[in-house]
Amino acid sequence: MGDKQEEQDWKQALKTRLKTNYRLVVMNDDTFEEVQTYHSNFLKIGSIVTLGTLSVALLTGIFLLLTPVKDLFFRGEKENIELESKIQGLEKQLQAQQLWAENIRKVLIGDVDTIGTGHNELDMEADSMVVLAERSEIDKKFRQSLEVEQQENINIANINLPQAELPLGQRFFSPPVSGEISKKYDGPEKHYGVDIIAPKNTAIKAALDGYVISADWNLETGNTIAIQHKDNVITFYKHNSALLKKVGNMVKAGEAIAIIGNTGDHSTGPHLHFELWHKGIPVDPMDFINFN
């Protein structure tokens, strides 16, 4: 009984405290004149604060529902799926570009193992790109609605594509330079090209039509230029004294692209180191080009 009486007394005291009126007087500090007087109690103040909070919440909800701001918070499922798909696509594209750049760097410095395993590093990394390209469940949901249209576009594009790849042996390669072969292709020694000696200031020429995909200097091979040709053919021209083309330039077979030189730590004298790659695998250039 004592505890219950104490609880009732506490509640009564709380009610009395909430209903007790207080006076707030604003006075002039110099004359002590009362400027303004306010009368209130805690119950009234609590009611005003609660009402104000509810009003602000109501106005905020109306603002969100009746203005375009709601689109920032209430996107539809389709918009969310499309945005997620675009983000994943950009991430995969960035990863593929980084992988491609790393492969090109390895080819430029000859850091590629094509012996013993039957596969080179480019092939293995290409397999990893397939894994990266696997679509997520969200991506699949969005793409299902576009698959028919995409397939039709692919079929139309394929009409203008060649149906068969021309073998290397049936291509006409323009010799990049004529001269004495000082070192031949040697796969086991990781010498994936041929070294050709030619007079100073000799112009280096493109072996086939194509686009310049790399034109830069590095420590091992000096001034180096790489050209992408049709059907996954790439040619490399290393140790040049100067480069005449930039990345993105379109070149014709026999067009001058560099000047023979002796740049890079792996060079022991003026010469051209020329490499021929097909589908990510180096091949002996002397099987297809006459350098005499």
C-alpha positions in Angstrom: 0.0 0.0 0.0 2.9 2.4 0.8 4.4 2.0 -2.7 1.0 2.6 -4.4 0.4 5.7 -2.3 3.9 7.0 -3.2 3.2 6.5 -6.9 -0.1 8.3 -6.7 1.5 11.2 -4.8 4.2 11.4 -7.4 1.7 11.6 -10.3 -0.3 14.2 -8.4 2.8 16.2 -7.9 3.7 16.0 -11.6 0.3 17.2 -12.7 0.5 20.0 -10.3 3.9 21.0 -11.5 2.8 20.8 -15.2 -0.3 23.0 -14.5 1.5 25.5 -12.3 1.6 28.9 -14.0 4.9 30.8 -14.3 5.6 34.4 -15.2 8.4 35.6 -17.5 9.0 39.3 -17.1 11.1 41.4 -19.5 12.5 44.5 -17.7 14.6 47.5 -18.7 17.9 46.9 -17.1 18.4 50.7 -16.3 14.9 51.8 -15.1 13.6 48.3 -14.0 10.4 49.1 -15.9 8.5 46.0 -17.0 8.5 45.9 -20.8 6.6 42.6 -21.4 5.1 39.9 -19.2 4.5 36.3 -20.3 2.3 33.7 -18.4 2.5 30.0 -19.2 3.0 26.5 -17.8 4.9 23.4 -18.8 1.7 21.8 -20.2 1.0 24.6 -22.6 4.7 24.8 -23.7 4.7 21.0 -24.4 1.5 21.3 -26.4 2.9 24.1 -28.5 6.2 22.3 -29.2 4.3 19.1 -30.2 1.9 21.0 -32.4 4.8 22.8 -34.1 6.7 19.5 -34.7 3.7 17.9 -36.3 3.1 20.9 -38.5 6.7 20.9 -39.7 6.5 17.2 -40.5 3.2 17.6 -42.3 4.5 20.5 -44.4 7.7 18.5 -45.2 5.6 15.5 -46.4 3.5 17.7 -48.6 6.6 19.4 -50.1 8.1 16.0 -50.9 5.0 14.6 -52.5 4.0 17.7 -54.6 7.5 18.6 -55.9 10.1 16.9 -58.1 12.3 16.4 -55.0 10.3 13.2 -54.4 12.1 11.6 -57.4 15.4 11.7 -55.5 13.9 9.6 -52.7 11.2 7.5 -54.5 12.7 6.0 -57.7 10.8 3.3 -59.5 12.2 -0.2 -59.6 13.0 0.1 -63.3 15.0 3.2 -62.8 17.0 1.6 -60.0 17.7 -1.5 -62.1 18.8 0.6 -65.0 21.1 2.7 -62.9 22.6 -0.4 -61.2 23.1 -1.9 -64.7 24.9 1.2 -66.0 27.2 1.3 -62.9 28.1 -2.3 -63.3 28.7 -1.9 -67.0 31.1 1.1 -66.4 33.0 -0.9 -63.7 33.4 -3.9 -66.1 34.5 -1.6 -68.9 37.1 0.1 -66.7 38.4 -3.3 -65.5 38.7 -4.5 -69.1 40.5 -1.3 -70.2 42.9 -1.7 -67.3 43.5 -5.3 -68.2 44.1 -4.4 -71.9 46.6 -1.7 -70.9 48.5 -4.1 -68.7 48.6 -6.7 -71.4 50.0 -4.2 -73.9 52.6 -3.1 -71.3 53.7 -6.7 -70.9 54.0 -7.2 -74.6 56.0 -4.0 -75.0 58.6 -5.2 -72.5 58.5 -8.9 -73.5 57.1 -10.1 -70.2 54.9 -12.9 -71.7 55.3 -16.6 -71.1 54.2 -18.6 -74.1 56.3 -21.7 -73.4 55.4 -25.0 -71.8 51.8 -24.4 -70.8 50.3 -24.1 -74.3 48.7 -20.8 -73.2 50.2 -17.3 -72.7 49.3 -14.8 -70.0 47.1 -12.9 -72.4 44.9 -16.0 -72.9 44.6 -16.6 -69.1 43.8 -13.0 -68.4 41.3 -13.0 -71.3 39.6 -15.9 -69.4 39.4 -13.7 -66.3 37.6 -11.1 -68.4 34.9 -13.6 -69.2 34.4 -14.1 -65.5 34.2 -10.3 -65.0 31.6 -10.1 -67.7 29.2 -12.4 -65.9 26.0 -10.5 -65.4 24.5 -10.1 -61.9 20.9 -11.0 -61.2 19.8 -7.4 -61.2 21.6 -6.8 -64.6 19.8 -9.9 -66.0 16.4 -8.6 -65.1 17.0 -5.3 -66.9 18.6 -6.8 -69.9 15.8 -9.3 -70.6 13.6 -6.6 -72.0 16.4 -5.5 -74.4 17.8 -8.9 -75.6 15.6 -9.1 -78.7 16.4 -5.6 -79.9 20.1 -6.1 -79.2 20.2 -9.4 -81.2 18.5 -7.7 -84.1 21.1 -4.9 -84.1 23.9 -7.5 -83.9 22.5 -9.4 -86.9 22.3 -6.2 -88.9 25.9 -5.3 -88.0 27.2 -8.7 -88.9 25.9 -8.3 -92.5 28.8 -5.8 -93.1 31.4 -7.9 -91.4 33.7 -10.4 -93.2 32.6 -13.9 -92.8 36.1 -15.4 -92.8 39.4 -14.3 -91.4 42.3 -14.0 -93.8 45.2 -16.2 -92.8 48.6 -14.5 -92.1 50.2 -16.4 -95.0 47.8 -14.9 -97.5 48.4 -11.3 -96.3 50.9 -9.0 -98.0 53.2 -7.5 -95.4 55.2 -4.4 -96.2 58.7 -4.8 -94.7 59.1 -2.2 -91.9 62.8 -1.8 -92.9 65.2 -3.6 -95.2 68.6 -4.7 -93.7 70.6 -7.5 -92.1 69.0 -9.7 -89.5 71.2 -9.5 -86.4 69.0 -11.7 -84.2 66.2 -14.0 -85.2 63.0 -14.9 -83.4 63.6 -17.2 -80.4 60.6 -18.2 -78.4 62.4 -20.2 -75.7 64.7 -17.2 -75.0 61.6 -14.9 -75.0 62.9 -13.0 -78.0 59.6 -12.6 -79.7 60.7 -10.7 -82.8 63.6 -10.0 -85.1 66.3 -7.4 -84.9 67.1 -5.6 -88.2 70.2 -3.4 -88.7 69.8 -0.5 -91.0 71.6 2.9 -91.7 71.1 5.8 -89.3 67.9 7.9 -89.9 66.2 5.1 -91.8 62.5 5.5 -91.7 60.5 2.6 -90.1 57.3 1.8 -92.1 54.0 0.2 -91.1 53.7 -3.5 -92.1 49.9 -3.3 -92.7 47.1 -0.8 -92.6 45.9 -0.1 -89.0 45.5 2.2 -86.0 48.3 3.3 -83.6 47.3 1.9 -80.2 50.5 2.8 -78.3 53.3 5.4 -79.0 55.5 6.0 -76.0 58.9 5.5 -74.3 59.7 3.0 -71.7 62.9 2.0 -69.9 63.4 -1.4 -71.6 62.5 -0.8 -75.2 62.9 3.0 -75.6 60.7 4.7 -78.1 58.1 2.1 -79.0 55.1 2.1 -81.3 52.3 -0.5 -81.7 49.7 -0.8 -84.4 46.4 -2.7 -84.3 45.5 -4.4 -87.6 42.5 -6.4 -88.7 41.8 -9.9 -87.4 43.6 -9.5 -84.1 47.0 -8.8 -85.6 49.3 -6.4 -83.8 52.8 -5.2 -84.8 55.4 -3.7 -82.5 58.4 -1.4 -83.5 60.9 -0.9 -80.7 64.2 1.0 -79.9 63.3 3.9 -82.3 65.1 7.3 -82.1 61.9 9.2 -82.8 58.2 8.4 -83.3 56.3 10.0 -86.2 52.8 8.9 -85.2 50.5 9.3 -82.1 47.9 7.1 -80.5 44.7 7.1 -82.6 46.4 7.8 -85.9 45.3 5.7 -88.9 48.3 4.5 -90.9 48.7 2.7 -94.3 51.0 -0.1 -95.1 54.4 1.3 -96.1 53.8 4.7 -94.3 56.7 6.0 -92.2 55.9 5.8 -88.5 59.3 6.1 -86.8 63.0 6.6 -87.2 65.5 3.7 -86.5 67.4 4.2 -83.3 69.2 2.8 -80.2 66.9 3.7 -77.3 66.1 1.6 -74.2 68.2 -0.6 -71.9 67.7 -3.7 -74.0 69.3 -2.1 -77.1 73.0 -2.6 -77.9 73.2 -0.6 -81.1 71.1 1.1 -83.8 68.5 -1.4 -85.0 64.7 -2.1 -85.2 63.2 -4.8 -83.0 60.0 -5.9 -84.9 57.4 -8.2 -83.5 54.3 -9.7 -85.1 51.5 -11.0 -82.8 48.3 -12.9 -83.9 45.5 -13.5 -81.5 47.7 -12.6 -78.5 50.5 -15.0 -79.6 53.8 -13.9 -81.0 54.8 -15.5 -84.4 58.1 -15.5 -86.3 58.0 -12.4 -88.7 60.5 -14.1 -91.0 57.8 -16.6 -91.9 55.7 -13.9 -93.5 58.1 -11.0 -94.4 61.2 -10.7 -96.5 63.6 -8.2 -94.8 66.3 -8.2 -97.5 
